[in-house]
Amino acid sequence: MKYKRTRPGVNLLVWGLVVVAYAAAAATIVIETRDPGFRDLSRIGHMTIHAPDDARRLGASQVAALYRARSGTPFSTLSPGSTIKVVWPDGSSEVVRITDPSSPLGATPVPGTQQAPE
């Protein structure tokens, strides 16, 4: 019986990609805006997934800025490209990608990740 050999390093590359993808998926931070520290923010009050995109971007950027400010390393927390899952006050949620930490519109909702309240 002959075994088909693959090029050396292909298995290492495949497993490396699997580990990186898993680490990226596991690194998503969940922020509950119903918590006392977030619910009094001006852009969060009555936010839902049905609000316009710009309003959700502003709210998510404000939540990310507060999370970043409360962390021990504010300049390296939530760097561009990282994702957070925001749970809005009504219980609906969506995943948001950080695009520019210094911009008021520095977060972009990821299409297809919006979930209605349970």
N, CA, C and O of each residue as an XYZ file, in Angstrom:
472
protein
N       0.836     -1.159      0.000
C       0.000      0.000      0.000
C       0.892      1.237      0.000
O       1.794      1.369      0.827
N       0.627      2.125     -0.927
C       1.420      3.343     -1.024
C       0.646      4.504     -0.410
O      -0.568      4.631     -0.572
N       1.374      5.322      0.281
C       0.787      6.534      0.850
C       1.203      7.716     -0.005
O       2.355      7.823     -0.425
N       0.265      8.586     -0.250
C       0.573      9.775     -1.019
C       1.219     10.800     -0.097
O       0.649     11.170      0.929
N       2.383     11.244     -0.458
C       3.134     12.190      0.365
C       2.815     13.618     -0.058
O       2.694     13.912     -1.248
N       2.686     14.476      0.896
C       2.505     15.891      0.593
C       3.843     16.592      0.761
O       4.792     16.036      1.313
N       3.895     17.786      0.286
C       5.126     18.542      0.413
C       5.399     18.826      1.883
O       4.476     19.116      2.645
N       6.652     18.743      2.280
C       6.958     19.041      3.683
C       6.592     20.487      4.009
O       6.884     21.398      3.234
N       5.986     20.681      5.099
C       5.594     22.014      5.517
C       4.141     22.344      5.238
O       3.607     23.286      5.825
N       3.480     21.595      4.354
C       2.076     21.876      4.060
C       1.220     21.597      5.291
O       0.338     22.383      5.636
N       1.487     20.476      5.946
C       0.724     20.159      7.164
C       0.952     21.219      8.237
O       0.018     21.616      8.933
N       2.178     21.669      8.364
C       2.488     22.707      9.342
C       1.745     23.997      9.006
O       1.226     24.664      9.901
N       1.690     24.347      7.735
C       0.981     25.544      7.306
C      -0.515     25.439      7.593
O      -1.122     26.386      8.094
N      -1.102     24.298      7.279
C      -2.537     24.098      7.515
C      -2.848     24.183      8.998
O      -3.786     24.878      9.389
N      -2.088     23.496      9.829
C      -2.345     23.536     11.265
C      -2.073     24.915     11.848
O      -2.749     25.338     12.785
N      -1.094     25.613     11.303
C      -0.829     26.981     11.750
C      -2.007     27.896     11.464
O      -2.381     28.715     12.304
N      -2.597     27.759     10.274
C      -3.773     28.561      9.932
C      -4.965     28.228     10.818
O      -5.724     29.120     11.196
N      -5.136     26.957     11.149
C      -6.229     26.546     12.029
C      -6.058     27.178     13.414
O      -7.023     27.685     13.986
N      -4.862     27.151     13.942
C      -4.605     27.716     15.265
C      -4.829     29.225     15.261
O      -5.424     29.765     16.194
N      -4.358     29.909     14.222
C      -4.536     31.361     14.146
C      -6.017     31.719     14.022
O      -6.482     32.656     14.671
N      -6.756     30.984     13.199
C      -8.189     31.260     13.040
C      -8.934     31.023     14.348
O      -9.815     31.804     14.706
N      -8.594     29.963     15.059
C      -9.245     29.683     16.333
C      -8.914     30.766     17.359
O      -9.788     31.206     18.105
N      -7.669     31.189     17.394
C      -7.271     32.227     18.350
C      -7.993     33.540     18.057
O      -8.397     34.246     18.980
N      -8.155     33.866     16.784
C      -8.862     35.099     16.426
C     -10.335     35.012     16.816
O     -10.908     35.988     17.302
N     -10.947     33.853     16.606
C     -12.359     33.690     16.963
C     -12.545     33.702     18.478
O     -13.536     34.235     18.977
N     -11.613     33.128     19.200
C     -11.728     33.058     20.651
C     -11.404     34.400     21.307
O     -11.730     34.612     22.475
N     -10.772     35.295     20.571
C     -10.353     36.568     21.149
C     -11.426     37.645     21.075
O     -11.175     38.781     21.475
N     -12.602     37.326     20.580
C     -13.666     38.316     20.504
C     -14.161     38.651     21.911
O     -14.534     37.766     22.682
N     -14.156     39.924     22.222
C     -14.574     40.402     23.541
C     -16.063     40.713     23.493
O     -16.546     41.302     22.526
N     -16.795     40.318     24.534
C     -18.229     40.603     24.623
C     -18.430     41.742     25.612
O     -17.991     41.671     26.760
N     -19.105     42.804     25.145
C     -19.383     43.959     25.995
C     -20.894     44.095     26.144
O     -21.612     44.301     25.165
N     -21.358     43.978     27.361
C     -22.787     44.114     27.681
C     -23.070     45.578     27.996
O     -22.588     46.099     29.001
N     -23.847     46.247     27.145
C     -24.148     47.655     27.396
C     -25.230     47.832     28.459
O     -25.547     48.959     28.842
N     -25.797     46.726     28.934
C     -26.771     46.806     30.032
C     -26.082     46.918     31.384
O     -26.730     47.215     32.388
N     -24.769     46.682     31.418
C     -24.017     46.811     32.665
C     -24.008     48.273     33.112
O     -24.040     49.173     32.273
N     -23.965     48.518     34.419
C     -24.023     49.892     34.924
C     -22.950     50.816     34.347
O     -23.200     52.012     34.190
N     -21.790     50.306     34.034
C     -20.721     51.142     33.518
C     -20.941     51.637     32.100
O     -20.319     52.613     31.683
N     -21.819     50.977     31.352
C     -22.025     51.335     29.957
C     -23.410     51.899     29.662
O     -23.571     52.618     28.675
N     -24.406     51.601     30.473
C     -25.779     51.949     30.102
C     -26.079     53.450     30.138
O     -27.071     53.886     29.555
N     -25.248     54.242     30.806
C     -25.495     55.677     30.886
C     -24.765     56.477     29.803
O     -24.787     57.707     29.831
N     -24.128     55.806     28.865
C     -23.450     56.514     27.782
C     -24.478     57.181     26.871
O     -25.567     56.647     26.658
N     -24.131     58.336     26.341
C     -25.094     59.119     25.557
C     -25.536     58.418     24.274
O     -26.676     58.605     23.849
N     -24.693     57.635     23.659
C     -25.035     56.995     22.390
C     -25.654     55.614     22.552
O     -25.994     54.975     21.556
N     -25.807     55.145     23.770
C     -26.244     53.778     24.001
C     -27.712     53.680     24.390
O     -28.360     52.691     24.045
N     -28.249     54.641     25.076
C     -29.594     54.667     25.634
C     -30.610     53.673     25.098
O     -30.988     52.736     25.801
N     -31.055     53.863     23.870
C     -32.105     53.013     23.297
C     -31.629     52.342     22.014
O     -32.411     52.169     21.079
N     -30.376     51.970     21.964
C     -29.783     51.394     20.759
C     -30.257     49.960     20.538
O     -30.357     49.170     21.477
N     -30.543     49.648     19.294
C     -30.892     48.280     18.880
C     -30.180     47.991     17.563
O     -29.541     48.868     16.983
N     -30.297     46.761     17.106
C     -29.697     46.422     15.815
C     -30.480     47.022     14.659
O     -30.015     47.007     13.519
N     -31.671     47.553     14.944
C     -32.503     48.146     13.898
C     -32.214     49.633     13.700
O     -32.796     50.264     12.817
N     -31.332     50.189     14.503
C     -30.946     51.593     14.354
C     -30.106     51.749     13.086
O     -29.537     50.770     12.603
N     -30.019     52.962     12.540
C     -29.189     53.182     11.354
C     -27.719     52.812     11.615
O     -27.248     52.864     12.751
N     -27.014     52.444     10.557
C     -25.616     52.027     10.681
C     -24.740     53.075     11.365
O     -23.923     52.736     12.222
N     -24.906     54.344     10.993
C     -24.071     55.392     11.593
C     -24.309     55.515     13.090
O     -23.363     55.735     13.846
N     -25.548     55.378     13.528
C     -25.845     55.446     14.964
C     -25.206     54.270     15.697
O     -24.651     54.437     16.783
N     -25.284     53.085     15.104
C     -24.663     51.909     15.727
C     -23.147     52.032     15.741
O     -22.500     51.614     16.702
N     -22.575     52.601     14.687
C     -21.121     52.816     14.642
C     -20.689     53.777     15.744
O     -19.687     53.541     16.419
N     -21.447     54.864     15.928
C     -21.131     55.821     16.996
C     -21.223     55.163     18.373
O     -20.346     55.345     19.218
N     -22.291     54.397     18.587
C     -22.461     53.718     19.867
C     -21.364     52.705     20.129
O     -20.823     52.639     21.232
N     -21.034     51.912     19.115
C     -19.982     50.901     19.279
C     -18.625     51.559     19.499
O     -17.811     51.056     20.273
N     -18.376     52.682     18.825
C     -17.109     53.398     19.025
C     -17.008     53.952     20.439
O     -15.934     53.940     21.041
N     -18.139     54.442     20.973
C     -18.142     54.971     22.335
C     -17.918     53.846     23.355
O     -17.188     54.022     24.330
N     -18.544     52.704     23.124
C     -18.353     51.552     24.011
C     -16.899     51.086     23.964
O     -16.299     50.803     25.001
N     -16.341     51.006     22.762
C     -14.953     50.569     22.616
C     -13.993     51.546     23.285
O     -13.017     51.128     23.909
N     -14.265     52.856     23.159
C     -13.399     53.856     23.783
C     -13.427     53.732     25.309
O     -12.386     53.828     25.959
N     -14.602     53.521     25.872
C     -14.702     53.366     27.328
C     -14.004     52.075     27.781
O     -13.307     52.069     28.796
N     -14.191     50.996     27.033
C     -13.520     49.731     27.366
C     -12.008     49.920     27.311
O     -11.282     49.450     28.188
N     -11.546     50.604     26.287
C     -10.116     50.854     26.114
C      -9.583     51.708     27.256
O      -8.496     51.445     27.770
N     -10.339     52.730     27.658
C      -9.896     53.628     28.728
C      -9.813     52.909     30.077
O      -8.970     53.246     30.907
N     -10.670     51.940     30.292
C     -10.678     51.214     31.571
C      -9.649     50.094     31.630
O      -9.392     49.549     32.704
N      -9.064     49.746     30.507
C      -8.097     48.649     30.505
C      -6.760     49.127     31.063
O      -6.516     50.328     31.176
N      -5.919     48.194     31.402
C      -4.607     48.540     31.940
C      -3.663     49.069     30.882
O      -2.722     49.795     31.204
N      -3.894     48.721     29.617
C      -3.040     49.175     28.525
C      -3.913     49.805     27.442
O      -4.198     49.164     26.430
N      -4.338     51.047     27.639
C      -5.315     51.654     26.728
C      -4.835     51.841     25.295
O      -5.661     51.898     24.384
N      -3.526     51.938     25.066
C      -3.049     52.199     23.714
C      -2.870     50.926     22.893
O      -2.716     50.996     21.674
N      -2.888     49.776     23.541
C      -2.754     48.525     22.785
C      -4.022     47.674     22.839
O      -4.115     46.660     22.148
N      -4.985     48.074     23.643
C      -6.247     47.345     23.729
C      -7.139     47.719     22.557
O      -7.227     48.893     22.197
N      -7.795     46.745     21.964
C      -8.685     46.940     20.823
C      -8.000     47.689     19.684
O      -8.432     48.768     19.278
N      -6.952     47.108     19.194
C      -6.228     47.693     18.070
C      -7.040     47.540     16.783
O      -7.973     46.737     16.746
N      -6.712     48.284     15.738
C      -7.448     48.165     14.473
C      -7.446     46.720     13.962
O      -6.416     46.046     13.954
N      -8.620     46.268     13.539
C      -8.771     44.903     13.058
C      -9.350     43.950     14.090
O      -9.826     42.872     13.733
N      -9.318     44.328     15.364
C      -9.886     43.454     16.390
C     -11.409     43.559     16.372
O     -11.972     44.535     15.876
N     -12.061     42.543     16.918
C     -13.517     42.517     16.922
C     -14.052     42.454     18.344
O     -13.427     41.886     19.240
N     -15.220     43.049     18.528
C     -15.932     42.956     19.798
C     -17.382     42.609     19.489
O     -17.913     42.960     18.435
N     -17.997     41.926     20.414
C     -19.428     41.648     20.302
C     -20.127     42.586     21.272
O     -19.888     42.545     22.479
N     -20.993     43.429     20.726
C     -21.714     44.409     21.536
C     -23.130     43.898     21.740
O     -23.834     43.595     20.777
N     -23.545     43.802     22.998
C     -24.918     43.443     23.334
C     -25.619     44.738     23.717
O     -25.301     45.341     24.742
N     -26.574     45.165     22.896
C     -27.272     46.428     23.101
C     -28.272     46.308     24.253
O     -28.589     45.194     24.668
N     -28.775     47.425     24.778
C     -29.663     47.394     25.951
C     -30.919     46.542     25.785
O     -31.436     46.027     26.777
N     -31.424     46.379     24.566
C     -32.623     45.565     24.373
C     -32.318     44.076     24.283
O     -33.239     43.268     24.163
N     -31.046     43.698     24.339
C     -30.654     42.289     24.279
C     -30.186     41.848     22.898
O     -29.648     40.750     22.756
N     -30.381     42.683     21.877
C     -29.873     42.338     20.547
C     -28.354     42.513     20.549
O     -27.805     43.244     21.373
N     -27.692     41.842     19.628
C     -26.235     41.905     19.616
C     -25.711     41.882     18.189
O     -26.412     41.500     17.252
N     -24.455     42.304     18.049
C     -23.773     42.248     16.765
C     -22.273     42.299     17.008
O     -21.806     42.758     18.050
N     -21.535     41.817     16.023
C     -20.081     41.865     16.078
C     -19.640     43.121     15.341
O     -20.148     43.446     14.268
N     -18.676     43.822     15.945
C     -18.185     45.080     15.399
C     -16.668     44.978     15.250
O     -15.982     44.491     16.149
N     -16.151     45.439     14.116
C     -14.711     45.450     13.874
C     -14.184     46.869     14.111
O     -14.746     47.845     13.614
N     -13.103     46.962     14.875
C     -12.464     48.243     15.146
C     -11.640     48.629     13.925
O     -10.777     47.869     13.486
N     -11.909     49.821     13.373
C     -11.172     50.270     12.194
C     -10.183     51.384     12.522
O      -9.069     51.392     11.999
N     -10.574     52.317     13.376
C      -9.705     53.433     13.743
C     -10.020     53.852     15.177
O     -11.043     54.495     15.417
N      -9.167     53.503     16.128
C      -9.454     53.816     17.534
C      -9.560     55.306     17.844
O     -10.153     55.671     18.859
N      -9.007     56.174     17.007
C      -9.035     57.604     17.305
C     -10.208     58.327     16.657
O     -10.362     59.533     16.855
N     -11.034     57.633     15.894
C     -12.145     58.255     15.187
C     -13.466     58.023     15.914
O     -13.658     56.964     16.512
N     -14.390     59.005     15.875
C     -15.715     58.777     16.464
C     -16.506     57.715     15.715
O     -17.429     57.121     16.273
N     -16.155     57.470     14.463
C     -16.777     56.395     13.681
C     -15.752     55.295     13.433
O     -15.628     54.787     12.319
N     -15.024     54.935     14.478
C     -13.921     53.989     14.348
C     -14.295     52.535     14.485
O     -13.415     51.691     14.650
N     -15.579     52.214     14.422
C     -16.033     50.825     14.503
C     -17.036     50.583     13.388
O     -17.842     51.457     13.066
N     -16.985     49.399     12.802
C     -17.880     49.062     11.700
C     -18.599     47.758     12.012
O     -17.944     46.752     12.283
N     -19.933     47.747     11.982
C     -20.659     46.489     12.191
C     -20.317     45.476     11.097
O     -20.240     45.822      9.918
N     -20.118     44.244     11.497
C     -19.826     43.175     10.540
C     -21.160     42.676      9.988
O     -22.004     42.211     10.754
N     -21.365     42.765      8.672
C     -22.637     42.343      8.093
C     -22.961     40.873      8.391
O     -22.086     40.008      8.340
N     -24.207     40.618      8.696
C     -24.661     39.249      8.945
C     -24.473     38.758     10.371
O     -24.800     37.607     10.663
N     -23.957     39.592     11.267
C     -23.745     39.142     12.642
C     -24.798     39.652     13.607
O     -24.734     39.362     14.802
N     -25.769     40.408     13.107
C     -26.801     40.964     13.979
C     -27.731     39.840     14.440
O     -28.188     39.027     13.637
N     -28.001     39.810     15.743
C     -28.894     38.806     16.311
C     -29.958     39.501     17.143
O     -29.663     40.381     17.951
N     -31.185     39.094     16.934
C     -32.312     39.648     17.692
C     -32.227     39.203     19.149
O     -31.563     38.211     19.450
N     -32.888     39.920     20.057
C     -32.856     39.506     21.469
C     -33.478     38.133     21.658
O     -34.419     37.759     20.958
N     -32.947     37.400     22.599
C     -33.447     36.038     22.873
C     -34.484     36.031     23.945
O     -35.004     34.971     24.294
